[in-house]
């Protein structure tokens, strides 16, 4: 919102709270007061980088992802096949450095591609700082998708695939306002 952007700008002007630049980057990426401004977002991300490089990498990934053209499935691809994340190396670097949301993104991607052991690792890394990641771990275990569980995984139904697609859409802000808290 415009009010959030004003507060982030004021905090950044005082120069003592580097996280303000993270908030400004989100506002410029989302367009809190007008259309998205990728150049301003990139400048805010670079102001954040010296103190919070993992978060800067994640925000840089979000910015790049928003600017990447839509990936279209190639003829002959299975309908449930998920395309690879763009700029994955940037997201991996952010996750390895401890960014919670980068780990959640990679965990969601791993689940979507039926790589449940990998998903569990990402969610466990994020878990101590994220209720959403803890919930994701519980969902993996409840579905029998977790390597810890001995139950076979239930096949993906159309309803489950639709639910996953909707969750990703809202989490990532694809065509709707994203929700990156949790």
C-alpha positions in Angstrom: 0.0 0.0 0.0 1.0 3.6 -0.4 1.2 4.0 3.4 3.6 1.1 3.7 5.8 2.5 1.0 5.9 5.9 2.8 7.0 4.3 6.0 9.7 2.2 4.3 10.9 5.3 2.5 11.1 7.2 5.8 12.9 4.4 7.6 15.4 4.2 4.7 16.0 7.9 4.9 17.0 7.6 8.5 19.6 5.1 7.3 19.7 2.9 10.4 17.3 0.1 9.3 18.5 -1.8 6.3 15.4 -4.0 6.3 13.5 -0.9 5.0 15.2 -1.5 1.7 13.7 -4.9 1.6 10.2 -3.4 2.1 10.9 -0.8 -0.5 12.0 -3.5 -3.0 8.7 -5.3 -2.4 6.7 -2.1 -3.0 8.6 -1.4 -6.2 8.2 -5.0 -7.4 4.5 -5.0 -6.6 3.7 -1.4 -7.4 2.4 -0.1 -4.1 1.8 3.4 -5.4 1.7 2.8 -9.1 3.0 0.5 -11.7 5.9 -1.8 -10.7 9.3 -0.1 -11.0 12.0 -2.7 -11.6 14.8 -0.2 -11.7 13.9 1.2 -8.3 13.4 -2.3 -6.9 16.9 -3.2 -8.1 18.4 -0.1 -6.4 16.6 -0.9 -3.1 17.9 -4.5 -3.4 21.4 -3.3 -3.8 21.0 -1.1 -0.7 19.9 -4.2 1.3 22.7 -6.5 0.0 25.6 -5.4 2.2 23.7 -6.3 5.4 21.3 -9.0 4.3 22.7 -10.7 1.2 20.5 -13.8 1.4 17.3 -11.7 1.4 18.8 -9.5 -1.4 19.3 -12.6 -3.5 15.8 -13.7 -2.9 14.3 -10.4 -3.8 16.5 -10.2 -6.9 15.1 -13.6 -7.8 11.6 -12.4 -7.3 12.3 -9.4 -9.5 13.9 -11.4 -12.2 11.0 -14.0 -12.1 8.5 -11.2 -12.5 10.4 -10.0 -15.6 10.8 -13.4 -17.1 8.5 -14.2 -20.0 5.8 -16.8 -19.2 7.1 -20.3 -19.8 4.8 -22.4 -22.0 4.8 -26.1 -22.0 6.3 -27.7 -25.1 4.1 -30.0 -27.2 4.2 -33.5 -25.9 4.8 -32.5 -22.2 2.6 -34.0 -19.6 0.0 -31.7 -18.3 1.2 -32.1 -14.7 4.9 -31.6 -15.6 6.1 -28.4 -13.9 8.7 -26.2 -15.8 11.9 -25.4 -14.0 12.2 -22.3 -11.9 14.0 -19.4 -13.8 17.2 -18.2 -12.2 17.3 -21.2 -9.9 21.0 -20.7 -9.0 20.1 -17.4 -7.4 17.3 -18.9 -5.4 19.6 -21.8 -4.3 22.2 -19.4 -3.1 19.7 -17.4 -1.1 18.3 -20.6 0.4 21.7 -21.9 1.3 22.5 -18.6 3.1 19.3 -19.1 5.1 16.5 -17.1 3.5 13.3 -18.6 4.7 11.2 -17.8 1.7 13.8 -19.0 -0.8 13.8 -22.4 1.0 10.0 -22.5 0.9 10.0 -21.7 -2.8 12.5 -24.5 -3.5 10.5 -26.8 -1.3 7.3 -26.0 -3.2 9.1 -26.6 -6.5 10.4 -29.9 -5.2 6.9 -31.1 -4.1 5.5 -30.0 -7.5 8.1 -32.2 -9.2 7.6 -35.2 -6.8 11.0 -34.7 -5.2 9.8 -35.2 -1.6 13.0 -35.9 0.2 14.4 -32.7 -1.3 11.3 -30.8 -0.3 11.6 -32.0 3.2 15.2 -30.7 3.4 14.1 -27.2 2.2 11.2 -27.1 4.6 13.3 -28.3 7.5 15.8 -25.5 6.9 13.0 -22.9 6.9 11.0 -24.6 9.7 12.6 -23.0 12.8 11.6 -19.5 11.4 8.4 -20.3 9.5 5.1 -21.7 10.6 4.3 -22.2 6.9 7.4 -24.5 6.5 6.4 -26.4 9.6 2.9 -26.9 8.2 4.4 -28.0 4.9 6.4 -30.6 6.7 3.3 -31.8 8.4 1.5 -32.0 5.1 4.3 -34.1 3.6 4.1 -36.5 6.5 0.3 -36.6 6.5 0.2 -37.4 2.8 2.8 -40.1 3.2 5.1 -38.1 0.9 7.7 -37.8 3.5 10.6 -40.2 3.3 10.2 -40.6 7.1 6.8 -42.1 6.6 6.5 -45.7 5.3 3.1 -45.3 3.7 2.9 -45.1 -0.1 2.1 -41.7 -1.6 -1.4 -41.4 -2.9 -1.6 -40.6 -6.6 -2.1 -37.0 -7.6 -5.7 -36.3 -8.4 -7.0 -33.5 -10.6 -8.3 -31.7 -7.5 -5.0 -32.0 -5.7 -3.2 -30.7 -8.8 -5.6 -27.8 -9.0 -5.1 -27.0 -5.3 -1.3 -27.0 -5.7 -1.6 -24.7 -8.7 -3.8 -22.3 -6.8 -1.5 -22.3 -3.8 1.5 -21.5 -6.0 -0.4 -18.8 -7.7 -1.3 -17.0 -4.5 2.1 -17.6 -2.8 4.0 -16.3 -5.8 1.5 -13.5 -6.8 1.0 -14.8 -10.3 -2.0 -12.8 -11.5 -3.0 -12.1 -7.9 -1.5 -10.2 -5.1 1.1 -12.5 -3.5 1.3 -13.2 0.2 4.9 -13.7 1.3 4.4 -13.8 5.0 4.5 -16.9 7.1 
